[in-house]
């Protein structure tokens, strides 16, 4: 298990929850999703969010659209 504090924190969008700021990432290993420790903009709650629900926030200069991504996750066959 590893716990990594993000410096600087990373602005994220969590599917079906809204925008927030990731302050850390928890990695329990190859059998688990990464968990993002996110403080939400609305209400200030802090939650651990599984990786499939996390998206980068919109950024006009980087070409990322404003519309939030859907919750659909496509598995990669290996």
CNS distance restraints for C-alpha pairs under 8 A (distance, minus, plus):
assign (resid   1 and name CA) (resid  26 and name CA) 7.31 0.50 0.50
assign (resid   1 and name CA) (resid  27 and name CA) 5.55 0.50 0.50
assign (resid   1 and name CA) (resid  28 and name CA) 4.41 0.50 0.50
assign (resid   1 and name CA) (resid  29 and name CA) 6.29 0.50 0.50
assign (resid   2 and name CA) (resid  26 and name CA) 5.83 0.50 0.50
assign (resid   2 and name CA) (resid  27 and name CA) 5.19 0.50 0.50
assign (resid   2 and name CA) (resid  28 and name CA) 6.60 0.50 0.50
assign (resid   3 and name CA) (resid  24 and name CA) 7.02 0.50 0.50
assign (resid   3 and name CA) (resid  25 and name CA) 5.91 0.50 0.50
assign (resid   3 and name CA) (resid  26 and name CA) 4.62 0.50 0.50
assign (resid   3 and name CA) (resid  27 and name CA) 6.49 0.50 0.50
assign (resid   4 and name CA) (resid  24 and name CA) 5.42 0.50 0.50
assign (resid   4 and name CA) (resid  25 and name CA) 5.24 0.50 0.50
assign (resid   4 and name CA) (resid  26 and name CA) 6.44 0.50 0.50
assign (resid   5 and name CA) (resid  23 and name CA) 5.99 0.50 0.50
assign (resid   5 and name CA) (resid  24 and name CA) 4.22 0.50 0.50
assign (resid   5 and name CA) (resid  25 and name CA) 6.59 0.50 0.50
assign (resid   6 and name CA) (resid  10 and name CA) 7.19 0.50 0.50
assign (resid   6 and name CA) (resid  22 and name CA) 7.33 0.50 0.50
assign (resid   6 and name CA) (resid  23 and name CA) 5.19 0.50 0.50
assign (resid   6 and name CA) (resid  24 and name CA) 5.03 0.50 0.50
assign (resid   6 and name CA) (resid  25 and name CA) 7.36 0.50 0.50
assign (resid   7 and name CA) (resid  23 and name CA) 7.57 0.50 0.50
assign (resid   8 and name CA) (resid  23 and name CA) 7.87 0.50 0.50
assign (resid   9 and name CA) (resid  21 and name CA) 6.26 0.50 0.50
assign (resid   9 and name CA) (resid  22 and name CA) 5.55 0.50 0.50
assign (resid   9 and name CA) (resid  23 and name CA) 4.87 0.50 0.50
assign (resid   9 and name CA) (resid  24 and name CA) 7.62 0.50 0.50
assign (resid  10 and name CA) (resid  21 and name CA) 5.49 0.50 0.50
assign (resid  10 and name CA) (resid  22 and name CA) 5.06 0.50 0.50
assign (resid  10 and name CA) (resid  23 and name CA) 6.81 0.50 0.50
assign (resid  11 and name CA) (resid  19 and name CA) 7.41 0.50 0.50
assign (resid  11 and name CA) (resid  20 and name CA) 5.90 0.50 0.50
assign (resid  11 and name CA) (resid  21 and name CA) 4.41 0.50 0.50
assign (resid  11 and name CA) (resid  22 and name CA) 6.20 0.50 0.50
assign (resid  11 and name CA) (resid  56 and name CA) 6.88 0.50 0.50
assign (resid  11 and name CA) (resid  57 and name CA) 6.17 0.50 0.50
assign (resid  12 and name CA) (resid  19 and name CA) 5.78 0.50 0.50
assign (resid  12 and name CA) (resid  20 and name CA) 5.42 0.50 0.50
assign (resid  12 and name CA) (resid  21 and name CA) 5.69 0.50 0.50
assign (resid  12 and name CA) (resid  22 and name CA) 6.56 0.50 0.50
assign (resid  12 and name CA) (resid  54 and name CA) 6.74 0.50 0.50
assign (resid  12 and name CA) (resid  55 and name CA) 5.81 0.50 0.50
assign (resid  12 and name CA) (resid  56 and name CA) 4.76 0.50 0.50
assign (resid  12 and name CA) (resid  57 and name CA) 4.90 0.50 0.50
assign (resid  13 and name CA) (resid  17 and name CA) 7.74 0.50 0.50
assign (resid  13 and name CA) (resid  18 and name CA) 5.55 0.50 0.50
assign (resid  13 and name CA) (resid  19 and name CA) 4.32 0.50 0.50
assign (resid  13 and name CA) (resid  20 and name CA) 6.20 0.50 0.50
assign (resid  13 and name CA) (resid  54 and name CA) 6.05 0.50 0.50
assign (resid  13 and name CA) (resid  55 and name CA) 5.09 0.50 0.50
assign (resid  13 and name CA) (resid  56 and name CA) 5.81 0.50 0.50
assign (resid  13 and name CA) (resid  57 and name CA) 5.20 0.50 0.50
assign (resid  13 and name CA) (resid  68 and name CA) 7.33 0.50 0.50
assign (resid  14 and name CA) (resid  18 and name CA) 5.29 0.50 0.50
assign (resid  14 and name CA) (resid  19 and name CA) 6.13 0.50 0.50
assign (resid  14 and name CA) (resid  20 and name CA) 7.46 0.50 0.50
assign (resid  14 and name CA) (resid  49 and name CA) 7.78 0.50 0.50
assign (resid  14 and name CA) (resid  53 and name CA) 5.56 0.50 0.50
assign (resid  14 and name CA) (resid  54 and name CA) 4.78 0.50 0.50
assign (resid  14 and name CA) (resid  55 and name CA) 6.13 0.50 0.50
assign (resid  15 and name CA) (resid  53 and name CA) 5.22 0.50 0.50
assign (resid  15 and name CA) (resid  54 and name CA) 6.47 0.50 0.50
assign (resid  15 and name CA) (resid  55 and name CA) 7.40 0.50 0.50
assign (resid  15 and name CA) (resid  68 and name CA) 7.41 0.50 0.50
assign (resid  15 and name CA) (resid  69 and name CA) 6.87 0.50 0.50
assign (resid  15 and name CA) (resid  70 and name CA) 6.58 0.50 0.50
assign (resid  15 and name CA) (resid  71 and name CA) 5.75 0.50 0.50
assign (resid  16 and name CA) (resid  71 and name CA) 7.55 0.50 0.50
assign (resid  18 and name CA) (resid  40 and name CA) 7.25 0.50 0.50
assign (resid  18 and name CA) (resid  41 and name CA) 7.78 0.50 0.50
assign (resid  18 and name CA) (resid  42 and name CA) 7.85 0.50 0.50
assign (resid  19 and name CA) (resid  40 and name CA) 6.02 0.50 0.50
assign (resid  19 and name CA) (resid  41 and name CA) 5.89 0.50 0.50
assign (resid  19 and name CA) (resid  42 and name CA) 7.76 0.50 0.50
assign (resid  19 and name CA) (resid  57 and name CA) 7.34 0.50 0.50
assign (resid  20 and name CA) (resid  38 and name CA) 6.05 0.50 0.50
assign (resid  20 and name CA) (resid  39 and name CA) 5.38 0.50 0.50
assign (resid  20 and name CA) (resid  40 and name CA) 3.95 0.50 0.50
assign (resid  20 and name CA) (resid  41 and name CA) 4.89 0.50 0.50
assign (resid  20 and name CA) (resid  42 and name CA) 7.94 0.50 0.50
assign (resid  21 and name CA) (resid  38 and name CA) 5.33 0.50 0.50
assign (resid  21 and name CA) (resid  39 and name CA) 5.27 0.50 0.50
assign (resid  21 and name CA) (resid  40 and name CA) 6.38 0.50 0.50
assign (resid  21 and name CA) (resid  41 and name CA) 7.42 0.50 0.50
assign (resid  22 and name CA) (resid  36 and name CA) 6.25 0.50 0.50
assign (resid  22 and name CA) (resid  37 and name CA) 5.48 0.50 0.50
assign (resid  22 and name CA) (resid  38 and name CA) 4.24 0.50 0.50
assign (resid  22 and name CA) (resid  39 and name CA) 6.39 0.50 0.50
assign (resid  23 and name CA) (resid  36 and name CA) 7.74 0.50 0.50
assign (resid  23 and name CA) (resid  37 and name CA) 5.81 0.50 0.50
assign (resid  23 and name CA) (resid  38 and name CA) 6.18 0.50 0.50
assign (resid  23 and name CA) (resid  39 and name CA) 7.48 0.50 0.50
assign (resid  24 and name CA) (resid  36 and name CA) 6.03 0.50 0.50
assign (resid  24 and name CA) (resid  37 and name CA) 5.10 0.50 0.50
assign (resid  24 and name CA) (resid  38 and name CA) 7.52 0.50 0.50
assign (resid  25 and name CA) (resid  34 and name CA) 6.77 0.50 0.50
assign (resid  25 and name CA) (resid  35 and name CA) 5.66 0.50 0.50
assign (resid  25 and name CA) (resid  36 and name CA) 4.60 0.50 0.50
assign (resid  25 and name CA) (resid  37 and name CA) 5.96 0.50 0.50
assign (resid  26 and name CA) (resid  34 and name CA) 5.89 0.50 0.50
assign (resid  26 and name CA) (resid  35 and name CA) 5.01 0.50 0.50
assign (resid  26 and name CA) (resid  36 and name CA) 6.39 0.50 0.50
assign (resid  26 and name CA) (resid  37 and name CA) 7.58 0.50 0.50
assign (resid  27 and name CA) (resid  32 and name CA) 7.61 0.50 0.50
assign (resid  27 and name CA) (resid  33 and name CA) 7.40 0.50 0.50
assign (resid  27 and name CA) (resid  34 and name CA) 5.05 0.50 0.50
assign (resid  27 and name CA) (resid  35 and name CA) 6.54 0.50 0.50
assign (resid  28 and name CA) (resid  32 and name CA) 6.04 0.50 0.50
assign (resid  28 and name CA) (resid  33 and name CA) 7.71 0.50 0.50
assign (resid  28 and name CA) (resid  34 and name CA) 7.13 0.50 0.50
assign (resid  29 and name CA) (resid  33 and name CA) 8.00 0.50 0.50
assign (resid  33 and name CA) (resid  50 and name CA) 5.87 0.50 0.50
assign (resid  33 and name CA) (resid  51 and name CA) 5.66 0.50 0.50
assign (resid  33 and name CA) (resid  52 and name CA) 7.64 0.50 0.50
assign (resid  34 and name CA) (resid  50 and name CA) 5.95 0.50 0.50
assign (resid  34 and name CA) (resid  51 and name CA) 5.19 0.50 0.50
assign (resid  35 and name CA) (resid  48 and name CA) 5.59 0.50 0.50
assign (resid  35 and name CA) (resid  49 and name CA) 5.24 0.50 0.50
assign (resid  35 and name CA) (resid  50 and name CA) 4.68 0.50 0.50
assign (resid  35 and name CA) (resid  51 and name CA) 5.86 0.50 0.50
assign (resid  36 and name CA) (resid  47 and name CA) 7.95 0.50 0.50
assign (resid  36 and name CA) (resid  48 and name CA) 5.32 0.50 0.50
assign (resid  36 and name CA) (resid  49 and name CA) 5.02 0.50 0.50
assign (resid  36 and name CA) (resid  50 and name CA) 6.42 0.50 0.50
assign (resid  36 and name CA) (resid  51 and name CA) 6.76 0.50 0.50
assign (resid  36 and name CA) (resid  54 and name CA) 7.89 0.50 0.50
assign (resid  37 and name CA) (resid  46 and name CA) 6.84 0.50 0.50
assign (resid  37 and name CA) (resid  47 and name CA) 5.76 0.50 0.50
assign (resid  37 and name CA) (resid  48 and name CA) 4.54 0.50 0.50
assign (resid  37 and name CA) (resid  49 and name CA) 6.42 0.50 0.50
assign (resid  38 and name CA) (resid  46 and name CA) 5.44 0.50 0.50
assign (resid  38 and name CA) (resid  47 and name CA) 5.48 0.50 0.50
assign (resid  38 and name CA) (resid  48 and name CA) 6.28 0.50 0.50
assign (resid  38 and name CA) (resid  49 and name CA) 6.97 0.50 0.50
assign (resid  39 and name CA) (resid  44 and name CA) 5.79 0.50 0.50
assign (resid  39 and name CA) (resid  45 and name CA) 5.63 0.50 0.50
assign (resid  39 and name CA) (resid  46 and name CA) 4.26 0.50 0.50
assign (resid  39 and name CA) (resid  47 and name CA) 6.65 0.50 0.50
assign (resid  40 and name CA) (resid  44 and name CA) 5.01 0.50 0.50
assign (resid  40 and name CA) (resid  45 and name CA) 5.52 0.50 0.50
assign (resid  40 and name CA) (resid  46 and name CA) 6.30 0.50 0.50
assign (resid  49 and name CA) (resid  53 and name CA) 6.82 0.50 0.50
assign (resid  49 and name CA) (resid  54 and name CA) 7.20 0.50 0.50
assign (resid  50 and name CA) (resid  54 and name CA) 7.13 0.50 0.50
assign (resid  52 and name CA) (resid  71 and name CA) 7.85 0.50 0.50
assign (resid  52 and name CA) (resid  73 and name CA) 6.58 0.50 0.50
assign (resid  53 and name CA) (resid  71 and name CA) 6.52 0.50 0.50
assign (resid  55 and name CA) (resid  69 and name CA) 7.17 0.50 0.50
assign (resid  57 and name CA) (resid  64 and name CA) 7.73 0.50 0.50
assign (resid  57 and name CA) (resid  66 and name CA) 7.72 0.50 0.50
assign (resid  57 and name CA) (resid  68 and name CA) 7.93 0.50 0.50
assign (resid  58 and name CA) (resid  64 and name CA) 5.06 0.50 0.50
assign (resid  58 and name CA) (resid  65 and name CA) 5.46 0.50 0.50
assign (resid  58 and name CA) (resid  66 and name CA) 4.84 0.50 0.50
assign (resid  58 and name CA) (resid  67 and name CA) 7.57 0.50 0.50
assign (resid  58 and name CA) (resid  68 and name CA) 7.90 0.50 0.50
assign (resid  59 and name CA) (resid  63 and name CA) 6.26 0.50 0.50
assign (resid  59 and name CA) (resid  64 and name CA) 5.12 0.50 0.50
assign (resid  59 and name CA) (resid  65 and name CA) 6.96 0.50 0.50
assign (resid  59 and name CA) (resid  66 and name CA) 7.44 0.50 0.50
assign (resid  60 and name CA) (resid  64 and name CA) 5.91 0.50 0.50
assign (resid  60 and name CA) (resid  65 and name CA) 6.90 0.50 0.50
assign (resid  60 and name CA) (resid  66 and name CA) 7.91 0.50 0.50
